[in-house]
Amino acid sequence: MKKTALFVLGLIALLGGAYGVEITYTVTQDSNLRELGNLLRMVGTVREGEMVFYQGRVGRNAGIFEILVRTERGWQGWIDSRNVLSQGSQPLPSFITDKMWIPSFYQQFLNGAEIETMFDYEPFWRDEYDDHIWGIRDPPPWWWSAATTGFEVRDNVVYITGIYTGDFIRFATISQRQDGSTVTLRVICEHRSNRTPQNRFNSRFSTGGIYQLTLMIDGDYMDVFVDDDADAIARLVGVDLHFRNSVRDVFRGEPVDLSRIVWPRRADGSMDFPPHGIDMSDFEASHMKTTRLRVRDNPYMESLIVTTLDTGMEAKVLEEGSVATIGGITASWARVLTANGFTGWAFSGFLEPIAVEPEYPDPVVAEAPEEQVAPIAVATPAGQPIPPLSAFVAVAVAAIAVILLVKRKKKPQRRQD
C-alpha cells in the first residue's frame, strides 16, 4: 500500500514537472481526437460538454493549432484548439483571432524604407545570423531566410514567430478574459526554439514559465505587456496574410503588389502611413491648417479619422462639399490631399488659403538699333531752328582764314636799296 501511494505521488510529481500546470477544457463542439504519433488515425470522438485535460503539448497541423489532451475516459490524443475552451474563460473576439499581428514598424518597409533599417529594431539579427540561419549560399545577412516576427492569438493558444525561419515560442492559455479593449491572458510557455537567444522574446520567456500577457487594443493596433513590465514587449498591427507575406517579400527582394495592401487603422480611423497609389507629382498646396485638424473618411463629424495634422501643415483642396457649422464657424467641408499623402475630408473653416503672389511675365527688352548721331537743332527766339553745328564749324574756319589773309596784306613791305 505504501509503495502504491509513493508511486502515485511520484507519478503526480512527474506529470506536474512535465506539464507545469493543470488546464481543464470544456469541449464546445463534437470533435475527433487524433492519435499521438499518427496524424491519420483517430482515437475517438469527444462530445460537446465533455471535459478534457491538458497534457503539456501544443502543436500545429496543416495550419490548425492542436492541443494534446486526455479525456475522462482515459483516451489521449490531439484535439483542434478551436473546439475547446479552458474553464472559466471567455472566447476571444474575432477581431483578435482573425488577424496576423506583426510589429508596427514593418509598415515602413512597404513604404520604401531600406531593409537595413531592421537593425534599428532587431539588432540581434546582425549579431546572430552566422550561428542560427541556414541560407549559407546567400550573402549576409541572408534576407532570403527571413520570415516576419508575428503573434497569432487564438482561443487557448498564443504563437510567436521570430524573424528567423523556424524561430518560435508556443504558449498554452490557462485562462483568458476581456475587459473592453483590454484582453488578459494567463499562459504557460510550452516550447521555445531559442534560435536567437538575444531576441527580446526568447530572452523574456522560458519553457515551462507561467506569464500574464496583457493586450491593449486600439483598432488594428495592439500593445503587448508581460506581467508587471512598464514597457510593452511589442507594439503590433493586425494585418491579413497578404500584408505579412508582402513584408517578407520585401526582405527577399521580390516584387510586391501594393495595390492589395489594407493599411492598419486605429479605432478612430487614423493611420500611420497613407495608402499607396496617390499621385503626388503635381501636388501644390492651396491651404494651410490654422489649428490641429482632423481629416476624415467622409464629410461629417462622426466619420472615422484618417489622420490628424498639426498647425501649419499644408494641403491641397480637391473639391468643396456640404456646408456645416462647427465651433460657431459656418463653412463647407473640403476634400483635401495633405502634403504627406493622405486624402479625406476636412472642415474648411479651419483652413486658411495660402496667398499666391501673381506671376508676371518677364519684360521683353527689344534690341536697340545701332546708335546714330542726329544733327542738333536748337530753337531760336524767333522759333526758327539754328543751323547744324557743322555749319558753325565751317563758318569759324572761314573766318580764321579771312583774318589771316587780312593780316598778311597789311604787313609792310621791305624797302629796297
C-alpha positions as CSV (number, residue, x, y, z in Angstrom):
1,M,0.0,0.0,0.0
2,K,2.8,2.3,0.9
3,K,4.6,1.6,-2.4
4,T,1.4,2.3,-4.3
5,A,1.0,5.7,-2.6
6,L,4.6,6.6,-3.3
7,F,4.2,5.5,-6.9
8,V,1.1,7.7,-7.3
9,L,2.8,10.7,-5.7
10,G,5.8,10.2,-7.9
11,L,3.6,10.0,-11.0
12,I,1.8,13.2,-9.9
13,A,5.2,14.9,-9.5
14,L,6.4,13.6,-12.8
15,L,3.3,14.8,-14.6
16,G,3.4,18.1,-12.7
17,G,7.0,18.6,-13.8
18,A,6.2,17.7,-17.4
19,Y,3.0,19.8,-17.8
20,G,3.8,22.6,-15.3
21,V,0.1,23.4,-14.8
22,E,-3.3,21.7,-14.9
23,I,-5.7,23.1,-17.5
24,T,-9.2,21.7,-17.8
25,Y,-11.1,22.4,-21.0
26,T,-14.7,22.1,-21.9
27,V,-15.4,20.7,-25.3
28,T,-17.5,23.3,-27.2
29,Q,-18.4,21.1,-30.2
30,D,-18.1,17.4,-31.1
31,S,-14.5,16.7,-32.1
32,N,-12.4,13.9,-33.3
33,L,-9.3,13.0,-31.3
34,R,-6.2,12.2,-33.3
35,E,-3.8,9.6,-32.1
36,L,-0.5,10.8,-30.8
37,G,2.3,9.9,-33.3
38,N,-0.2,9.1,-36.1
39,L,-1.7,12.0,-37.9
40,L,-4.3,9.9,-39.8
41,R,-5.6,7.6,-37.1
42,M,-8.4,8.8,-34.9
43,V,-8.7,7.7,-31.3
44,G,-12.4,8.5,-31.0
45,T,-14.9,11.3,-30.7
46,V,-15.4,13.6,-27.8
47,R,-18.8,15.2,-27.4
48,E,-19.8,18.8,-26.7
49,G,-19.8,19.4,-22.9
50,E,-17.2,16.8,-22.0
51,M,-14.1,17.7,-20.1
52,V,-10.6,17.1,-21.4
53,F,-7.2,17.8,-19.7
54,Y,-4.1,19.4,-21.0
55,Q,-1.1,17.0,-21.4
56,G,1.7,19.5,-21.8
57,R,2.0,19.9,-25.6
58,V,0.7,22.3,-28.3
59,G,1.2,21.6,-32.0
60,R,0.2,22.7,-35.4
61,N,-1.1,20.5,-38.2
62,A,-2.0,22.0,-41.6
63,G,-2.1,25.5,-40.1
64,I,-4.5,24.4,-37.3
65,F,-3.4,24.6,-33.7
66,E,-3.9,21.5,-31.7
67,I,-3.6,20.6,-28.0
68,L,-2.6,17.2,-26.6
69,V,-5.3,16.2,-24.2
70,R,-6.6,13.3,-22.1
71,T,-10.3,12.6,-21.9
72,E,-12.4,11.5,-18.9
73,R,-12.4,8.0,-20.5
74,G,-8.6,7.9,-20.5
75,W,-8.1,8.5,-24.2
76,Q,-5.1,10.6,-25.2
77,G,-4.7,12.5,-28.5
78,W,-4.7,15.8,-30.3
79,I,-7.8,18.0,-30.4
80,D,-8.5,21.1,-32.5
81,S,-7.8,24.0,-30.2
82,R,-10.8,25.9,-31.6
83,N,-13.2,23.2,-30.3
84,V,-12.4,23.6,-26.6
85,L,-12.3,26.4,-24.0
86,S,-10.5,26.5,-20.7
87,Q,-12.9,26.5,-17.8
88,G,-13.8,30.0,-16.6
89,S,-12.5,31.7,-19.8
90,Q,-14.3,33.9,-22.3
91,P,-14.0,33.3,-26.0
92,L,-11.7,35.9,-27.7
93,P,-13.3,38.3,-30.2
94,S,-12.8,37.6,-33.9
95,F,-11.1,41.0,-34.4
96,I,-8.2,39.5,-32.5
97,T,-8.2,35.9,-33.6
98,D,-8.7,36.6,-37.3
99,K,-5.6,38.7,-37.8
100,M,-1.9,38.2,-38.0
101,W,-0.2,40.6,-35.6
102,I,3.2,41.9,-36.7
103,P,5.4,44.7,-35.4
104,S,4.0,48.1,-36.4
105,F,7.5,49.3,-37.7
106,Y,7.2,46.8,-40.5
107,Q,4.8,49.2,-42.3
108,Q,7.7,51.4,-43.2
109,F,9.3,48.7,-45.3
110,L,6.3,48.7,-47.6
111,N,6.7,52.5,-47.8
112,G,10.2,52.3,-49.2
113,A,12.4,52.2,-46.1
114,E,15.8,50.4,-46.6
115,I,15.7,46.9,-45.1
116,E,18.9,47.7,-43.3
117,T,16.6,49.8,-41.0
118,M,15.7,46.5,-39.5
119,F,18.9,46.6,-37.4
120,D,17.5,49.6,-35.6
121,Y,14.7,47.4,-34.2
122,E,16.2,43.9,-34.3
123,P,19.9,44.3,-33.5
124,F,20.3,40.6,-32.8
125,W,19.8,39.9,-36.5
126,R,23.3,41.3,-37.2
127,D,24.9,39.5,-34.2
128,E,23.4,36.0,-34.5
129,Y,22.6,35.1,-38.1
130,D,26.0,33.4,-38.5
131,D,25.0,30.8,-35.9
132,H,21.3,30.5,-36.4
133,I,20.4,30.7,-40.1
134,W,20.7,28.1,-42.9
135,G,20.9,30.1,-46.2
136,I,24.7,29.8,-46.4
137,R,24.6,30.2,-50.2
138,D,23.1,33.7,-49.8
139,P,25.1,36.8,-49.0
140,P,24.7,38.0,-45.4
141,P,22.5,38.9,-43.7
142,W,20.7,36.3,-45.7
143,W,17.4,38.1,-46.0
144,W,16.0,35.2,-48.0
145,S,15.8,33.2,-44.8
146,A,13.9,35.9,-43.0
147,A,10.3,35.4,-42.1
148,T,8.4,38.1,-40.1
149,T,8.1,38.4,-36.4
150,G,4.5,37.9,-35.6
151,F,1.9,37.0,-32.9
152,E,-1.1,34.7,-33.5
153,V,-3.6,34.9,-30.7
154,R,-6.2,32.2,-30.7
155,D,-8.5,30.7,-28.1
156,N,-6.3,28.6,-25.9
157,V,-3.1,29.2,-27.8
158,V,-0.6,32.0,-28.4
159,Y,2.1,31.5,-31.0
160,I,5.1,33.9,-31.6
161,T,7.3,33.5,-34.6
162,G,10.6,35.2,-34.9
163,I,12.2,36.9,-37.8
164,Y,14.3,33.7,-38.4
165,T,12.6,30.9,-40.2
166,G,12.0,28.2,-37.5
167,D,12.3,30.5,-34.5
168,F,9.1,30.3,-32.5
169,I,7.6,30.3,-29.0
170,R,4.4,28.4,-28.2
171,F,2.0,29.1,-25.2
172,A,-1.0,27.2,-23.9
173,T,-3.6,29.6,-22.4
174,I,-4.6,28.8,-18.8
175,S,-7.3,31.4,-18.7
176,Q,-8.4,34.4,-20.8
177,R,-10.7,37.3,-20.2
178,Q,-11.7,40.6,-21.9
179,D,-12.5,43.9,-20.3
180,G,-13.4,46.5,-23.0
181,S,-10.3,47.0,-25.2
182,T,-8.0,45.0,-22.8
183,V,-7.5,41.3,-23.0
184,T,-5.7,39.4,-20.2
185,L,-4.2,36.0,-20.8
186,R,-2.6,33.7,-18.3
187,V,-0.3,31.4,-20.2
188,I,2.4,28.7,-19.9
189,C,5.3,28.7,-22.3
190,E,5.1,25.2,-23.8
191,H,8.1,25.4,-26.1
192,R,10.8,27.9,-27.1
193,S,13.1,27.1,-30.1
194,N,15.5,29.8,-29.0
195,R,17.4,30.1,-32.3
196,T,18.1,33.7,-31.4
197,P,18.9,33.9,-27.7
198,Q,19.3,37.7,-27.8
199,N,15.8,38.2,-29.3
200,R,13.7,40.2,-26.8
201,F,11.1,37.4,-26.8
202,N,13.5,34.5,-26.3
203,S,15.3,36.4,-23.6
204,R,12.0,37.2,-21.8
205,F,10.3,33.8,-21.8
206,S,11.4,30.3,-20.7
207,T,9.9,26.9,-21.4
208,G,7.7,26.0,-18.5
209,G,7.3,29.5,-17.3
210,I,3.9,31.0,-16.5
211,Y,3.2,34.5,-17.5
212,Q,0.4,37.1,-17.8
213,L,0.1,38.7,-21.2
214,T,-2.0,42.0,-21.3
215,L,-3.1,43.0,-24.7
216,M,-4.1,46.7,-25.1
217,I,-6.1,47.0,-28.3
218,D,-6.8,50.1,-30.4
219,G,-8.5,49.1,-33.6
220,D,-5.8,47.3,-35.7
221,Y,-3.1,48.3,-33.2
222,M,-2.1,46.3,-30.1
223,D,0.5,46.7,-27.4
224,V,1.6,43.6,-25.5
225,F,2.8,43.8,-21.9
226,V,4.3,40.9,-19.9
227,D,3.5,40.6,-16.2
228,D,4.1,43.9,-14.5
229,D,6.6,45.3,-17.0
230,A,6.1,49.0,-17.5
231,D,7.1,48.9,-21.2
232,A,5.4,46.9,-23.9
233,I,7.4,44.0,-25.2
234,A,5.8,44.5,-28.6
235,R,3.8,47.1,-30.5
236,L,1.8,45.3,-33.2
237,V,-0.6,45.9,-36.0
238,G,-3.2,43.4,-37.1
239,V,-2.9,42.6,-40.8
240,D,-4.0,39.9,-43.3
241,L,-1.8,37.2,-44.8
242,H,-1.0,39.2,-47.9
243,F,0.3,42.1,-45.8
244,R,2.5,39.9,-43.8
245,N,3.8,38.0,-46.8
246,S,4.5,41.3,-48.6
247,V,6.8,42.4,-45.8
248,R,8.6,39.0,-46.1
249,D,8.9,39.5,-49.9
250,V,10.4,43.0,-49.4
251,F,13.1,41.4,-47.3
252,R,13.8,38.9,-50.0
253,G,13.9,41.5,-52.8
254,E,10.8,40.0,-54.5
255,P,8.1,42.2,-56.2
256,V,5.1,43.2,-54.0
257,D,1.6,44.2,-55.1
258,L,1.0,47.2,-53.0
259,S,-2.5,47.8,-54.6
260,R,-3.9,45.0,-52.4
261,I,-2.4,46.3,-49.1
262,V,-5.0,47.2,-46.5
263,W,-3.3,49.6,-44.1
264,P,-4.0,49.2,-40.3
265,R,-6.2,51.8,-38.7
266,R,-6.8,52.7,-35.1
267,A,-10.2,52.7,-33.5
268,D,-10.7,56.4,-34.5
269,G,-9.7,55.6,-38.1
270,S,-6.2,57.2,-38.0
271,M,-3.3,55.6,-39.9
272,D,0.5,55.9,-39.6
273,F,1.0,55.6,-43.3
274,P,-1.1,56.8,-46.2
275,P,-2.4,54.4,-48.8
276,H,-0.3,53.8,-51.9
277,G,-1.3,54.9,-55.4
278,I,-1.8,58.6,-54.7
279,D,0.0,60.7,-57.3
280,M,1.9,63.5,-55.5
281,S,3.9,64.6,-58.6
282,D,1.8,67.7,-59.2
283,F,1.0,68.5,-55.5
284,E,0.8,72.2,-54.8
285,A,-0.6,73.4,-51.5
286,S,-3.6,75.7,-51.6
287,H,-4.4,75.9,-47.9
288,M,-2.7,75.8,-44.5
289,K,-4.1,74.4,-41.2
290,T,-4.8,77.1,-38.7
291,T,-5.2,74.6,-35.9
292,R,-4.8,70.9,-35.3
293,L,-7.3,69.5,-37.8
294,R,-8.7,66.0,-38.3
295,V,-9.0,64.6,-41.8
296,R,-11.9,62.2,-42.0
297,D,-13.2,59.5,-44.3
298,N,-16.5,61.4,-45.0
299,P,-17.7,65.0,-44.6
300,Y,-19.3,64.7,-41.2
301,M,-18.1,64.7,-37.6
302,E,-19.0,61.1,-36.9
303,S,-16.8,59.7,-39.7
304,L,-13.6,57.9,-38.9
305,I,-10.4,60.0,-38.7
306,V,-7.8,59.3,-41.4
307,T,-5.1,61.4,-39.9
308,T,-4.6,64.5,-37.7
309,L,-2.5,67.3,-39.0
310,D,-0.7,69.9,-36.8
311,T,-1.0,73.6,-37.1
312,G,0.9,75.0,-40.2
313,M,0.7,71.8,-42.2
314,E,-0.3,72.3,-45.8
315,A,-3.0,70.6,-48.0
316,K,-4.5,70.9,-51.4
317,V,-8.2,71.3,-51.7
318,L,-9.6,68.9,-54.3
319,E,-13.3,69.7,-54.1
320,E,-15.9,71.5,-51.9
321,G,-18.7,69.6,-50.1
322,S,-21.7,70.4,-47.9
323,V,-21.8,73.4,-45.6
324,A,-21.8,72.9,-41.8
325,T,-21.4,74.9,-38.6
326,I,-18.7,73.7,-36.3
327,G,-17.5,75.7,-33.2
328,G,-19.6,78.7,-34.3
329,I,-17.9,78.8,-37.7
330,T,-20.0,78.1,-40.8
331,A,-18.1,76.8,-43.8
332,S,-18.0,73.9,-46.2
333,W,-16.3,70.5,-45.9
334,A,-13.4,70.2,-48.3
335,R,-11.9,67.0,-49.7
336,V,-8.1,67.5,-49.3
337,L,-4.8,65.9,-50.2
338,T,-2.3,66.5,-47.5
339,A,1.4,67.2,-48.1
340,N,2.3,63.8,-46.6
341,G,-0.1,61.9,-48.9
342,F,-3.4,61.4,-47.0
343,T,-6.7,62.1,-48.6
344,G,-10.0,62.8,-46.8
345,W,-12.5,65.5,-45.8
346,A,-11.6,68.4,-43.5
347,F,-13.7,71.3,-42.3
348,S,-12.6,74.3,-44.3
349,G,-13.4,76.7,-41.5
350,F,-10.0,75.8,-40.1
351,L,-8.2,76.1,-43.4
352,E,-6.5,79.3,-44.4
353,P,-5.9,79.9,-48.1
354,I,-2.3,80.3,-49.0
355,A,-1.6,83.7,-50.6
356,V,-0.2,83.2,-54.0
357,E,1.8,86.0,-55.5
358,P,0.8,86.8,-59.0
359,E,3.2,85.8,-61.6
360,Y,4.1,88.5,-64.2
361,P,5.8,87.7,-67.5
362,D,9.4,88.7,-67.7
363,P,9.7,92.1,-69.5
364,V,10.6,91.8,-73.2
365,V,13.6,94.1,-74.0
366,A,13.8,94.9,-77.7
367,E,17.3,95.0,-79.1
368,A,18.3,98.7,-79.7
369,P,19.3,99.7,-83.2
370,E,22.8,100.9,-83.9
371,E,23.3,104.3,-82.4
372,Q,23.2,107.2,-84.8
373,V,24.0,110.8,-84.0
374,A,21.4,113.2,-85.2
375,P,22.1,116.7,-86.1
376,I,21.5,119.1,-83.2
377,A,18.9,121.7,-83.8
378,V,18.3,124.4,-81.2
379,A,15.2,126.7,-81.4
380,T,16.0,130.4,-81.8
381,P,14.0,133.0,-80.0
382,A,12.1,133.6,-83.2
383,G,11.2,129.9,-83.3
384,Q,13.5,129.1,-86.2
385,P,15.9,126.3,-85.9
386,I,19.6,127.1,-85.7
387,P,21.7,125.6,-88.4
388,P,23.5,122.4,-87.5
389,L,26.8,122.5,-85.6
390,S,28.8,121.6,-88.7
391,A,27.7,124.9,-90.2
392,F,29.1,126.8,-87.3
393,V,32.4,125.0,-87.6
394,A,32.6,125.8,-91.3
395,V,31.9,129.5,-90.6
396,A,34.5,129.6,-87.9
397,V,37.2,128.1,-90.2
398,A,36.3,130.5,-92.9
399,A,36.6,133.5,-90.5
400,I,40.0,132.5,-89.3
401,A,41.2,132.2,-92.9
402,V,40.0,135.7,-93.7
403,I,41.7,137.1,-90.6
404,L,45.0,135.6,-91.6
405,L,44.7,136.9,-95.2
406,V,44.0,140.4,-94.0
407,K,47.0,140.4,-91.7
408,R,49.2,139.3,-94.5
409,K,48.1,142.1,-96.7
410,K,48.7,144.7,-94.0
411,K,52.3,143.5,-93.4
412,P,54.8,146.4,-94.5
413,Q,57.0,145.5,-97.5
414,R,60.8,145.8,-97.0
415,R,62.4,148.9,-98.7
416,Q,64.8,148.1,-101.4
417,D,68.1,150.0,-101.6
